[in-house]
């Protein structure tokens, strides 16, 4: 029997108990459950790289603002569905400071994290025009967003953009949009999981084609300003976070407090709807709701039905963090550069033991080091590698669940502890011996 750091028979039994016909199709939560169960049963520490959960301390400015709001009795009051004025003002200012885009404060609405923001966006966009019933994913992307589409009964299409970067992007998008059924298209930038960053030229292409085909763009900025190759943390100074907002009038931004401010547990973010989209009326929305512009339907019909508002105290926290960042008294980018340092060390260890980086280049330069990176091993599919690494106490998710056409895994840097670099090195040394190239 092959020697593995986690007991072989126990690992095999636990994996089989979940009845997964293809281990690579396991959800993130299933992988967490399996690795957690194995830790308890075997007493072996796992190196968790499956969950995209912040691994840094939350922003102190936000914590203090939220505590004060709770002490002042805010918890007894229902939050306004539109969001509190201070947060709306600071969200608008933050967008101007770090993206150089103007969005009116009234068009910035708090949501319980970008997950709720994208759900409400997909739902509203899919109801605007009866002929446009499909969301286009510029993949790879966050697996749960497609689950959101399935839950609401919409349709989606997708393609792996890695082979269609630069000048190839426009013709590829035209293939889909010219059919006339695409209500909205979405992507993350930086990309989850590949961590490449769409350029201004590519965003211009997306914006211009979206305008041509009357399609809304949903820009997921969950990893705001986390392209650490650029100095993106200086308010009201270039370079700015690249955004499609510079190239089309009809877009929605999702700005999350989870990663940039390490505030994931309080489920707080902002959906920023462009001024022209907010005020636009659509036949489908009028027919369904009787009246209302896109923005009013989004807030007063869809969000109201989903949550009846976003936690008051968390809104105070996010407002304070936005203000400190825009004032220049809190450099949030300096704080989160730790993820880039972790990625560089982890990549070196994996590559030294025969692994390769799947998405290694970002057009004509090396991929940035950041929150995620991608790995593969010669001769193994993503599903095979994902399952086998469980026997070595390393948990990650397969790229196939992200809409990628590549074989490999997504690895997250956020949960890595200082002692685990040496631990990973030793475990991968055993893996390499058991799997010679």
N, C-alpha and C positions, 0 to 999 in steps of 0.2 A: 504494500500500500504506500502511496506517495505521502511523504511527511509534509504537513502544512501547519502553519502557526495556529489556526483554529481547528479543533478536532474535526477530522474529515467526516466521520459517520454522523456526528451530531449536526454538522452543517448540511449534509446531504438530506438528513431526515427533516430538518426544519424547512429547507427550501421546497422539498416535495410536498410538505403539508399544506402549502399555499395553493397547490393545484394549478400552477402557472404553466400553460402549454409552451410559452416562449418567455423565458426569464427576462429577456431584453425588453419585453413590453410591460414589465412591471411598472406601476406608478411610483412616484417618489415616496409617497406615504407607505406603500407596500415594502419598498426597500428599507425604509426607516424601521418599520415594524420587524422585518426579518433580522436586520443587523442588531436591533435592540434586544430581541429575544436571544440571539446567539451570545451577546455579551453577558446576559444574565445566566444562561445555561452553562457557559464555558468559563466565565470569569476572564475572558480575553478582551482587552481594550481594542475597540475598532477605531480606525481612522475614517471618520465620516466626511465624505466628499459628495454626498448625494443631495443634501438640502442647501438651497440658496438662502440661508438665514444669516443675518449679520453676526459677526463674531467679535465686535468691538463694543465698548461701553457706550450707552446712549449719550447723546449730546446733553451736557449739563444744563445749558441754557433752557432747553425744552423741559427737562425734568423739573427745574425750579419753577418755571412758569406754570406747569401743570399742577404742581403741588399747591402753589398759591391760589390758583383758580378753585381747586377743590376745597381748600381751607376757607375760601370766601363764600362757599355754599353753592357753587355753580351746578353741582350734581343734581340738585332738586328741580332744575329747570329744563324743559325740553329744548333742544337746540333748534334754531331756525333752519329750515330745510335749505335755504339759500347759503347758509354759512354766516359766521359772524363777520362784521364789517372789517375788523382789524386784520383777520386772516386774509380776506379778499384783497384788501389793499396791499398787504405785504406779499401775497402771491404774485400779484400784478407787477409789483416792484422787483421781486426776485427774478421774474421772467425777463424783465427789461435789463436787469443788472448782469445776468449770466447768459442770456440768449440774444439780447438786443432786439427783442420783439415786443410790440405794444399790444396788450390785451387788456380791455377794460376790467376793473376790479369786479364789477357785477357778473362778469362772464367766467370768473374763477370760482369753482364750487368745491367745497370739501367732500371727500369720499372716504369710505372706510378702507383705505389702501387702494392701490392701482388695480387690484383684482376686481373690486366693485366698480371702479371707474371704467375698466374695459368691458365688463359685463353690460353696464348701462349704455355704453357707447355702441357696442355691437347690436344691442336690442333696438336702440333708437335709429341707428343708421339703416338697419334692415327693414324698418317700417316706413321709410320716407317715400319710397317709390315701389309700387307693386311689381314692376318689371325687374327691380334690382333686389334680389333676395340672397345674395352670396357675398361672403367676406373673403378677401384674398389675403393670405398670409405670405409675406416675404420671409421665407424661412432660412435657416433654422430659427426656432422660437420657443417660447415658454409653453410646455405641453398642456397646461391647464386651460389656456385660452381656447384651445380647440374643444376641450371638454365643455367650456362655457357655451360654445356654439351648439354642441350636441344637446345640452340641457334645454336651451331655448328653442330648439327645433329649426334653426336656420341652416343654411348650407355654407360650405367653405371650399375653397381651392387653395393650393399652395405650390410653391416651388422653392428649391434650394438655390438661393441667390449666389452662392459662392462661385459657381461656374458662369455667372452672368453679371459680373462686376463691370464697372466702367462703361464703355460704349455698348456693351452687350445688354445692359439693363433695359434701355428704352424699348428695343424690339421685343424683348421677353414680356414686358408689362403690356405692350400693345396686343400680344397674343390673347391675353385674358380680357382686357378692358374693352376691346372692340366687339366682344360678344354681347355687351350691353347689360349683363346681369350682375356686375360687381357694384355693390352698394358702398363698400369701403375697403381700403387695404391697410394693413398694419405691419409694423416691424418694431424691433427694439434697437436702440443705438446709444451706447455700445451694445453689441449683439449678445443675447443669451441664447445659446451657450458658446458660440465660436469666438466671441470677443473682438471680431473685426468691427470697424467703424465706418459707416457709410460716409462718403466725402460730400462736400458742398456740391460738387458737380453731379453726383448721383442723386442727392436730395433735390437738386434743381430738376433733374429728369423726372423723378417721382412727382414733384409738384406740378410740373407742366403737363404731364400726361394725365394726372388726376383732374386737372382743370379741363383739359380737352374732352374728357369722357364724363364730366360731372360726377366725379367720385370723391368721397370724403377720405382724408388720410388720418389714421389714428397712430400717433407717434408715441411709443412707449419709452419714456425716459426714466425707467426704473433705476438705471445706473448713471444717473446724472453726473456729467463732468468727470467720468471715471476713465477717460482716455488719458492715462498719465504720461503720454508722450508729449502732451501739450500743457501749458500753464493755464488751466481753465478756471482757476479759483479766485481771480481778481475781479471784483464787481465793477461794472461799467467800463471795463477795459477789454480790448481784444487780446488774445483770441477768445471767441465765445463758443458755447456749446453749439455744434452744428444742428440745424433744424430745418425741416421742410416749411416751417412758417414763413421763411423768407421767399418762398417760391410759389405759394398758392394761398388763396383766401379762405379755403374751406378745409379746416383741419381741427383736430382735437389733440391736445397734449395731455399725457398722464405723467404727473410729477409726484413721485413717492417720497415719503419721509423714511422709508424702511432702510434703504442702503446708504444714501448720502448722509443721513443723520443718525443711522443706527437706531431707528425708532420703530422697528417692525412690530413690536408687541402691542403697540397702542392702535394699530390699524388706522393710519392717517395718511392721506395724500390729497392732491388737488387735481381735478379735471379742469383744464383750461380750454374753453371753446372759443375759436376765433370770432372776432366781432361780427363778421359778415355771416358766418354759419349760425351763430347764436340767433341772429335776427331774421333768418331765412325761414319762410314757410314752405312746407312740402305737401303735395296733394295727399300722400298716404297718411301723414300725421293728422291733417285736417279731417280726413274721412274717418279715421279711427277715434280721434279725441274731440272732434267737433270744432276745435280751434287751436291756436298756439303756434309759436315759432319753434324751431329746433331746440333752442336753449330752454324755453319754458317747458316744453314737453320733457326734455331730459331731466330737469330738476323737479318740476311739480307733479309729473305723472310717473316717470320711471323710477327716479331715486326715491321719491316719496313712498312708492309701493315696495321698494326693496328694503328700506331701513328707517324711514321717517326721520332722517337726519344722522349726522356724524357726531360722535362723542364731543361734548363741549370742552372738556378739559384738554383733550388731545388737540383741538383746534387752537387753544391758547399756546400749547407747546410748539406746534408747527409755525404759528405766527411769530413767536419769539425767535425760533431758529432761522426763519426766512429773514427777519429783520436784522439779526446779528450778522448773517452772511452778507446781506446787501450793504450794511453799514461798514463792513470790513473789519469788524471786531472779532469775527469767528471764521477762520479759514477751514471750512469743512473738508476741502479737497486734501489739505495736508493730513488731516486725521485719517482719511480712508486710503491714503497711499500705501498703508500697511498691507493691503490686499495685493498690491503689485509686488511688493517685496516677497511676500509668501509665494506668489505664483512663480517668481524667478527661481526660488530655491527648490520648489516642488518639481518644476519642469526639469531642472538639472538632474535631480535624483531619478526621475522616470527615464530620461534619455540615457543616463549612464547604464541603466539595466535593460537596454534594448527596446524601450518604447519609443514611439514617434509622436510628434504633435500633429494632429489631423489637420486642423485649420492653422497652418504655420505662418502663412503670409497674409498681409492686408494690402492687396494690390501689389505695389512695388516695394513694400517695406515689411519687416518682421511684425508679427502680431503683437499687440501691446500685452503687457503683464497686468492682470487685473483680477476681478472677482472669480472668473471662470477661465478654464483652459480645456483643451480636448486632447485625448490620448488614444493611441491604438497600439496593437502588438502584432508583428508579422505572423500571418497564418491563422489569425483568430478573428472571427466576426465580433461585432460589438456585443451581441448577446452572450457569446461564449466567454468573452473576456470579462464581462460584467459578473457572470455567475462564478467564474473561477476565482476572481479576486476576493469574493466573499470568504473563500477558504483561507485567505491570507489576511483577513481582517481589514479589508479595504472596500468601502462601499461607494458606488457611483451609479449614474444612470446611463443607459444606452442612448446614443445619438438618434437612433431611429424614432424615438418618442418625441423628438423635437422638430421633426419634419426634415431632418438632414438625410441626404442620400449617401453619406459617408459611413464607413464602419468604424466604430470607436465609442468612446465614453466621454461624457461631460464630467469634469471634476471641479468642485467648488473649493475655494481656499479659505472660506470664512471660519470653519470650525477647527482649523489646524492649531494644535497646541505646541508650545516650544519643544517639548520632549518628543514630538511625533516625527520630526524630520529624521532623527536617527532610527526611530522605530520603523518608519517606512523604508528607509535604506536597507535595513536588515531583512525585512519581509520581502522586498523586491529582489534582493540577492538570492533568497530561497526560490522565489518564483522563476527567476532567470535560470537557475540550475535545473529546475523541474521542467522548464520549457525552452530548451536550447534552440537557437535559430539555425 
